[in-house]
């Protein structure tokens, strides 16, 4: 069956790739770019701190996202959102020819990027809770079925009507392909 954490990572990656294809926005790449842009430059970090003061947000260190560790993405997204006004102000107020800087400036010029961050911030805890459970040190096989069933319910709850989920005897019985049971797509 393979590593269950890796399977959860793959489960999270597929819709993320589809979202990226649809919107031309890749959250993981942006988080990685932000981290590496500031990583080795005390001057940039100091300037970002000044922008944080100006925007009245608390300066916090940028979190590194490792693309093989889905759990790090939730933390990186939360930190990016905490620092978003300062990051946006920093990149839109400065000019540089480095490709990473240009990519970030273009992204932060788009008002939808903050909305995309908020969308991911709402979705990522669903994955993280299940993934954290599966990474426990103590034996948890006795509770695995219940936790994974709860995970599937939470995922289904993102696009299937709650009444359809409650009406089913088990999560396996929920017909998520029945469009009449899916949440409206505004």
C-alpha positions as CSV (number, residue, x, y, z in Angstrom):
1,X,0.0,0.0,0.0
2,X,2.9,2.3,0.5
3,X,3.5,5.1,3.0
4,X,0.1,6.6,4.1
5,X,1.7,10.0,4.6
6,X,3.0,9.9,1.0
7,X,-0.4,8.9,-0.2
8,X,-1.9,11.9,1.6
9,X,0.7,14.1,0.1
10,X,-0.3,12.8,-3.4
11,X,-3.9,13.3,-2.6
12,X,-3.2,16.9,-1.8
13,X,-0.9,17.5,-4.8
14,X,-3.4,16.5,-7.5
15,X,-6.0,19.1,-6.8
16,X,-3.3,21.6,-6.1
17,X,-1.9,20.9,-9.6
18,X,-5.4,21.3,-11.1
19,X,-5.8,24.6,-9.3
20,X,-2.5,25.7,-10.6
21,X,-3.4,24.7,-14.1
22,X,-6.7,26.6,-13.9
23,X,-5.3,29.8,-12.2
24,X,-1.7,29.9,-13.3
25,X,-0.8,30.2,-9.7
26,X,1.5,27.8,-7.9
27,X,1.4,28.3,-4.2
28,X,4.4,26.0,-3.5
29,X,6.6,27.8,-6.0
30,X,5.7,31.1,-4.5
31,X,6.4,30.0,-0.9
32,X,9.8,28.6,-2.0
33,X,10.6,31.8,-4.0
34,X,9.8,34.0,-1.0
35,X,11.9,32.0,1.3
36,X,15.0,31.9,-0.9
37,X,14.7,35.5,-1.9
38,X,15.1,36.5,1.8
39,X,17.1,33.6,3.1
40,X,20.7,34.8,2.9
41,X,20.2,38.6,2.8
42,X,20.2,40.4,6.1
43,X,19.7,43.6,4.2
44,X,16.5,42.3,2.6
45,X,15.2,40.9,5.9
46,X,15.9,44.3,7.5
47,X,14.0,46.1,4.8
48,X,11.1,43.7,5.1
49,X,11.1,44.4,8.8
50,X,10.8,48.1,8.0
51,X,7.9,47.4,5.6
52,X,6.3,45.3,8.4
53,X,6.5,48.2,10.8
54,X,5.1,50.6,8.2
55,X,2.2,48.1,7.4
56,X,1.7,47.6,11.2
57,X,2.2,43.9,11.0
58,X,4.6,41.9,13.3
59,X,7.8,41.0,11.4
60,X,8.2,37.3,11.5
61,X,10.8,35.1,9.8
62,X,9.8,33.6,6.5
63,X,9.2,29.8,6.8
64,X,10.9,27.4,4.4
65,X,8.5,25.1,2.5
66,X,10.0,21.8,1.4
67,X,8.0,20.4,-1.5
68,X,8.3,16.8,-0.3
69,X,6.8,17.8,3.1
70,X,3.2,18.9,2.7
71,X,3.0,19.8,6.4
72,X,5.5,22.7,5.9
73,X,3.2,24.3,3.3
74,X,0.5,25.1,5.9
75,X,3.0,26.8,8.1
76,X,4.6,28.7,5.2
77,X,1.1,29.9,3.9
78,X,0.1,31.0,7.4
79,X,3.3,33.0,7.7
80,X,3.0,34.5,4.2
81,X,-0.5,35.7,5.1
82,X,0.6,37.1,8.4
83,X,3.3,39.1,6.5
84,X,1.3,39.6,3.3
85,X,0.8,43.4,3.6
86,X,4.6,43.9,4.2
87,X,5.6,41.4,1.5
88,X,3.3,43.1,-1.0
89,X,4.5,46.6,-0.1
90,X,8.1,45.4,-0.2
91,X,7.9,44.0,-3.7
92,X,5.7,46.6,-5.2
93,X,7.8,49.5,-3.8
94,X,11.2,48.1,-5.0
95,X,12.8,47.3,-8.3
96,X,15.2,44.6,-9.2
97,X,16.2,42.6,-12.3
98,X,16.6,39.2,-10.6
99,X,14.1,36.6,-12.1
100,X,12.8,35.5,-8.6
101,X,12.2,39.2,-7.6
102,X,10.3,39.8,-10.9
103,X,8.2,36.6,-10.4
104,X,7.3,37.6,-6.9
105,X,6.5,41.2,-7.8
106,X,4.2,40.0,-10.6
107,X,2.4,37.6,-8.3
108,X,2.0,40.2,-5.5
109,X,0.6,42.7,-8.0
110,X,-2.4,40.3,-8.6
111,X,-5.1,40.9,-5.9
112,X,-6.3,37.3,-6.4
113,X,-3.0,35.9,-5.0
114,X,-4.0,36.9,-1.5
115,X,-7.4,35.2,-2.0
116,X,-5.6,32.1,-3.3
117,X,-3.5,32.1,-0.1
118,X,-6.7,32.3,2.0
119,X,-8.3,29.5,0.1
120,X,-5.2,27.3,0.8
121,X,-5.2,28.4,4.4
122,X,-8.7,27.1,4.7
123,X,-8.0,23.8,3.0
124,X,-4.6,22.8,4.3
125,X,-5.6,22.0,7.9
126,X,-7.7,19.1,6.6
127,X,-4.7,17.5,5.1
128,X,-2.3,18.4,8.0
129,X,-4.5,16.9,10.7
130,X,-4.6,13.5,9.0
131,X,-0.9,13.7,8.1
132,X,0.1,14.6,11.6
133,X,-2.0,11.7,13.0
134,X,-0.2,9.3,10.7
135,X,3.2,10.5,11.7
136,X,2.6,9.7,15.4
137,X,5.3,7.8,17.3
138,X,3.0,5.8,19.4
139,X,0.9,2.8,18.0
140,X,-2.3,4.1,16.6
141,X,-3.6,1.4,14.3
142,X,-6.6,1.0,16.5
143,X,-7.7,4.6,15.7
144,X,-6.5,4.8,12.1
145,X,-9.9,3.9,10.5
146,X,-11.8,6.5,12.5
147,X,-9.3,9.3,11.8
148,X,-9.1,8.5,8.1
149,X,-12.9,8.2,7.8
150,X,-13.1,11.6,9.4
151,X,-10.5,12.9,6.9
152,X,-12.6,11.6,4.0
153,X,-15.7,13.2,5.5
154,X,-14.0,16.6,5.8
155,X,-12.7,16.3,2.2
156,X,-16.2,15.3,1.0
157,X,-17.7,18.2,2.9
158,X,-15.7,20.6,0.7
159,X,-17.8,19.7,-2.4
160,X,-20.7,17.4,-1.4
161,X,-23.8,18.5,0.5
162,X,-23.7,17.6,4.2
163,X,-27.1,16.0,3.9
164,X,-25.7,13.5,1.3
165,X,-22.8,12.7,3.6
166,X,-25.0,12.2,6.7
167,X,-27.5,10.1,4.7
168,X,-24.9,7.6,3.7
169,X,-24.2,4.6,6.0
170,X,-20.4,4.9,5.4
171,X,-18.2,7.4,3.6
172,X,-17.7,4.8,0.9
173,X,-21.5,5.0,0.2
174,X,-21.4,8.7,-0.6
175,X,-21.9,9.2,-4.4
176,X,-19.6,12.2,-4.9
177,X,-20.2,11.9,-8.7
178,X,-23.9,12.7,-8.4
179,X,-24.0,16.4,-9.4
180,X,-27.3,16.9,-7.7
181,X,-25.5,16.2,-4.4
182,X,-22.6,18.5,-5.0
183,X,-22.3,21.9,-3.6
184,X,-23.2,24.7,-6.0
185,X,-20.3,26.2,-7.9
186,X,-20.8,30.0,-7.6
